[in-house]
Amino acid sequence: MKNSPKKHPNSVGADEPNSSTTVPRRSRRWLAYFTALVVVAATSFYLVLNFVLPKVPAEFAGKWLVEGGPMGSAELQIQRNGSFVARVPGKEEFVEGRVEVYEKSLLFITVNPYTNEEDAKQQSIKQLSAREMVLEDPQGKAMRLIRRD
C-alpha cells in the first residue's frame, strides 16, 4: 500500500472551496434577505396605514363626481388614510388636502401654497348612501356627489 501524504489542517488544498467563490454567494444571500425585509416592511406599513388605522370610514372613501355647488363637475378622490385630491375636468390644476370625519360632517383641510396657511371648510352630511352623498356648506348651498368607482 502506498501512503498518501497527510495535509496540514491550515493548508489550502484542492478539495477546499475557494474563498473567492464563497464571498459573492454570501453577499447575494444577505442581499436577498435585505430585499425580503424591505418588501415585508413596506407591505406591513401600507396595510397598517390603510386598513388597521384608517381615518376615514369606507363609506366615504373612493372616487366621487361632484354635481352642483362651488366645485361643480369636479372629481373628488378620498383615501382611507384621510387624504383627498380634487380635480376639475379640462384643467391641469388640482387641490390636495386631508379630510376628517365628524359625526354628521366632513372637514376638508387644504394648505395655501403661497402663504402655507391651512384652510378648513366644513360640509354637513345631509344624505349618504352607497352611490350618492349630499353635502351642505354653512351658507346652505348643497353639493351632490355620485360615486364613480
C-alpha positions, -999 to 999 in steps of 0.1 A, spaced: 0 0 0 11 34 -9 9 60 18 -6 94 8 9 124 25 -13 140 52 -21 176 48 -18 201 75 -52 213 87 -44 250 79 -30 244 44 -51 253 14 -58 222 -7 -76 214 -39 -106 198 -20 -114 230 -1 -137 256 -16 -121 287 -30 -127 316 -7 -133 339 -37 -165 320 -46 -180 319 -11 -179 357 -6 -202 365 -36 -226 337 -25 -227 351 10 -233 387 -2 -261 376 -26 -278 358 3 -276 389 25 -289 410 -4 -319 386 -8 -326 388 30 -324 426 29 -347 428 -1 -372 405 16 -371 426 47 -377 458 28 -407 443 10 -422 429 42 -417 462 60 -433 483 31 -462 459 29 -468 460 66 -467 498 67 -492 500 38 -516 475 54 -514 492 89 -518 527 74 -547 519 51 -566 490 68 -558 489 105 -557 526 113 -580 542 87 -590 578 94 -620 578 70 -648 552 70 -652 530 39 -685 547 31 -667 580 22 -636 565 6 -635 563 -32 -639 584 -63 -668 609 -64 -682 631 -92 -694 665 -78 -726 679 -92 -736 715 -82 -721 737 -56 -688 756 -59 -669 725 -71 -694 716 -98 -682 688 -122 -650 682 -102 -638 647 -94 -630 641 -58 -610 611 -47 -610 604 -9 -585 579 5 -590 558 37 -559 574 52 -577 608 52 -561 624 21 -581 637 -8 -575 651 -43 -600 672 -62 -596 677 -100 -616 699 -123 -621 683 -158 -603 702 -186 -579 719 -162 -545 707 -151 -549 721 -116 -559 700 -87 -563 705 -49 -548 682 -24 -555 680 13 -569 659 40 -604 652 52 -617 645 87 -650 629 95 -670 641 125 -704 626 133 -725 643 106 -700 665 89 -668 664 68 -640 688 73 -618 695 42 -584 709 51 -561 723 25 -529 743 26 -525 775 6 -493 770 -15 -484 807 -13 -489 815 24 -486 780 38 -518 787 59 -544 759 65 -579 765 52 -607 743 66 -641 740 51 -668 722 69 -696 704 50 -727 689 67 -737 654 55 -773 656 45 -776 622 28 -753 592 24 -759 560 5 -738 535 -13 -740 555 -46 -747 591 -35 -737 617 -9 -753 651 -4 -732 678 14 -742 713 25 -719 742 33 -725 767 62 -743 791 37 -768 764 28 -755 755 -7 -760 719 -14 -735 697 -33 -744 663 -47 -716 637 -51 -721 605 -71 -698 575 -66 -676 568 -96 -658 535 -86 
